[in-house]
């Protein structure tokens, strides 16, 4: 009997998130699964790691082909713990993160704890995919994306990914219209415009609450935001190499 693939599942919405449960359930069809989730929501943590307090790791569930851990660390801490404390000399066949409640398309990837875990897995040479849905509801409907998610995961399990490349996958919110398909696209040139509201606490000390709105001025047809707007699943290949290669020969000092 051939050995089943080993799949790591993580997220940044905490162990209680519906998206994590859906993702781990789908992955159990494809291989043996290790889930490592955060105790608390870690949205916006990006690639942060824990340096000032001890990291805790607790085994919550252990059954044949399935283990579940929780940590007080960040999503990136979770991936590091998998590598150094749980698996040691074994490399997973796939790492998936999500399903994030909310879009991680366009510039959101920079802030995303979901994608922080994905890029950490990619650095370690693990084929890694981040999954997000454009629905922030804790009770989001994932029924329309399960087939596409399994197709993408199975393909990466079979074919792998280029060195230093991970996938940022976003799904449209559930609607009356069926998802039209899967598009491999570029990251849209969009951004958040922040708004800081100044407030005063009961001790008359000032503090600030960040809000903002998302602005997409990218009118190109081949972007993740356009694909999602047209009810396609968007797949953006991303690099861990941040070098602006086109600028290397242009910059002179």
C-alpha positions in Angstrom: 0.0 0.0 0.0 1.4 3.4 -1.0 2.0 6.0 1.7 -0.6 8.8 1.8 0.7 12.4 1.3 1.3 14.4 4.5 -0.6 17.7 4.5 -0.2 20.5 7.0 -3.2 22.8 7.6 -3.0 26.1 9.4 -4.7 29.5 9.5 -4.8 32.9 11.1 -8.5 33.0 12.2 -7.9 30.6 15.2 -8.8 27.0 15.9 -12.5 27.9 16.1 -12.9 29.3 12.6 -15.3 27.5 10.2 -12.9 28.0 7.3 -10.2 25.9 9.1 -12.7 23.1 9.7 -13.8 23.0 6.1 -10.2 23.1 4.8 -9.0 20.3 7.1 -12.0 18.2 6.2 -11.2 18.5 2.5 -7.5 17.7 3.0 -8.4 14.5 4.9 -9.7 13.2 1.6 -6.3 13.8 0.0 -3.8 12.6 2.7 -2.8 12.4 6.3 -3.3 15.7 8.0 -1.6 17.7 10.8 -3.6 20.8 11.8 -1.8 23.5 13.8 -3.9 26.5 14.6 -3.6 29.6 16.7 -5.4 30.1 20.0 -6.6 33.5 19.0 -7.3 35.3 15.7 -4.1 36.6 14.2 -5.3 38.6 11.2 -2.9 41.2 10.0 0.1 39.5 11.6 1.9 39.0 8.2 5.2 37.3 8.8 5.6 38.2 12.4 7.2 35.7 14.9 7.1 35.5 18.7 10.3 36.5 20.4 9.3 38.0 23.8 7.2 35.2 25.4 7.5 31.4 25.5 5.7 29.5 22.7 3.2 26.8 23.8 2.2 23.8 21.7 -0.7 21.6 22.8 -1.9 18.3 21.1 -5.7 18.5 21.0 -6.6 15.5 18.9 -4.7 12.4 17.8 -6.2 9.7 15.7 -5.0 7.6 12.7 -4.1 9.9 9.8 -5.0 13.1 11.8 -3.5 15.2 14.5 -4.5 18.6 15.7 -2.3 21.1 17.6 -2.9 24.6 19.0 -0.3 27.3 19.7 -0.2 30.7 21.4 2.1 31.8 18.6 1.5 33.4 15.2 0.8 31.6 12.0 4.5 31.7 11.0 5.4 30.4 14.5 3.0 27.5 13.8 4.8 26.5 10.6 8.2 26.8 12.4 6.9 24.6 15.2 5.7 22.0 12.7 9.1 21.9 11.1 11.3 21.9 14.2 9.2 20.3 17.0 6.7 18.0 15.4 8.2 16.6 12.2 11.9 17.3 12.6 13.4 15.3 9.7 10.2 14.9 7.6 9.0 17.4 5.0 5.3 17.7 4.3 4.0 17.1 0.8 1.7 20.1 1.0 1.0 23.1 3.3 -2.4 24.9 3.1 -3.5 27.9 5.0 -7.1 29.1 5.5 -9.7 29.2 4.5 -9.4 32.8 5.5 -12.6 34.7 6.2 -12.1 37.7 4.0 -10.2 38.5 0.8 -6.4 38.3 0.6 -6.3 39.5 -3.0 -4.1 42.3 -4.2 -2.1 44.2 -1.5 -3.8 42.3 1.3 -1.2 39.6 0.9 1.3 42.0 2.5 -0.6 42.1 5.8 -2.1 38.6 5.8 -1.2 36.1 8.5 -2.8 33.4 6.3 -0.2 34.2 3.6 2.6 34.7 6.1 2.3 31.0 7.0 2.2 30.1 3.3 5.4 32.0 2.5 7.1 30.4 5.5 6.2 27.0 4.2 7.5 28.0 0.8 10.8 29.1 2.3 11.2 25.7 3.8 10.7 24.1 0.4 7.1 22.9 1.0 4.5 23.4 -1.8 2.3 25.9 -0.1 -1.2 27.4 -0.9 -3.2 30.1 0.9 -7.0 29.9 0.5 -9.3 32.9 1.2 -12.9 33.7 0.5 -14.4 37.1 0.0 -16.8 36.8 2.9 -15.9 38.0 6.4 -18.9 36.3 8.1 -17.9 33.8 10.8 -20.6 31.6 9.3 -19.5 32.0 5.6 -20.9 29.5 3.1 -18.0 27.5 1.6 -20.1 24.9 -0.3 -19.5 26.5 -3.7 -15.7 26.4 -3.4 -15.0 22.9 -2.2 -14.6 21.3 -5.7 -12.2 24.0 -6.9 -10.2 23.9 -3.7 -9.8 20.1 -4.0 -8.8 20.5 -7.7 -6.1 23.0 -7.0 -4.7 21.1 -4.0 -4.6 17.8 -5.9 -2.8 19.4 -8.8 -0.1 20.9 -6.5 0.2 17.6 -4.6 0.8 15.8 -8.0 2.9 18.4 -9.8 4.5 20.5 -7.0 5.4 24.2 -7.5 8.5 25.9 -8.8 11.2 26.7 -6.2 10.4 29.8 -4.3 6.8 30.0 -5.6 3.6 29.7 -3.5 -0.1 30.3 -4.5 -2.5 32.9 -3.2 -6.0 31.6 -4.0 -9.1 33.7 -3.5 -12.7 32.6 -3.9 -15.8 34.8 -4.6 -18.5 35.0 -2.0 -21.4 32.6 -2.4 -24.0 34.0 -4.8 -26.8 32.7 -7.0 -24.4 32.4 -9.9 -22.1 29.4 -10.0 -18.3 30.2 -10.0 -17.3 30.4 -13.7 -13.9 28.7 -13.3 -10.3 29.2 -12.1 -8.1 31.9 -13.5 -4.3 32.2 -13.0 -3.7 36.0 -12.8 -1.5 38.8 -11.5 -1.9 40.7 -8.3 -3.9 43.9 -8.8 -2.3 47.3 -8.1 -4.7 48.3 -5.4 -4.3 49.6 -1.8 -5.9 50.5 1.4 -6.4 54.2 2.2 -6.2 54.3 6.0 -8.2 56.5 8.3 -7.2 57.0 11.9 -9.9 58.2 14.3 -8.7 60.0 17.3 -10.5 59.1 20.5 -10.1 59.8 24.3 -10.2 57.1 26.9 -11.8 57.5 30.4 -8.5 58.9 31.7 -8.5 61.6 29.0 -5.6 60.1 27.2 -5.7 60.1 23.4 -5.7 56.9 21.4 -6.3 56.0 17.7 -8.5 53.5 16.0 -7.6 52.5 12.5 -10.1 52.1 9.7 -10.0 52.7 6.0 -11.3 51.8 2.6 -10.0 49.7 -0.3 -9.2 51.5 -3.5 -8.6 49.5 -6.8 -7.4 51.7 -9.6 -6.1 48.8 -11.7 -8.3 48.5 -14.8 -6.3 45.6 -16.3 -8.3 42.4 -17.2 -5.7 39.9 -15.9 -5.8 40.7 -12.2 -7.1 38.9 -9.1 -9.6 41.7 -8.3 -11.0 41.5 -11.8 -11.3 37.7 -11.7 -13.1 37.8 -8.4 -15.4 40.6 -9.6 -16.4 38.4 -12.6 -17.1 35.5 -10.3 -13.9 33.4 -11.0 -11.5 31.9 -8.5 -8.3 33.8 -8.7 -4.9 32.1 -8.4 -1.8 34.3 -8.1 1.7 32.7 -8.0 3.8 34.6 -5.6 7.6 34.7 -5.0 9.5 34.7 -1.7 12.2 36.6 -3.6 11.4 40.3 -3.2 14.2 41.4 -5.6 13.0 43.9 -8.2 15.1 42.2 -10.9 14.1 44.7 -13.6 15.6 47.5 -11.5 19.0 45.8 -10.7 20.7 47.0 -13.9 18.9 50.3 -14.0 20.0 51.6 -10.6 23.5 53.1 -10.6 25.3 54.7 -7.6 
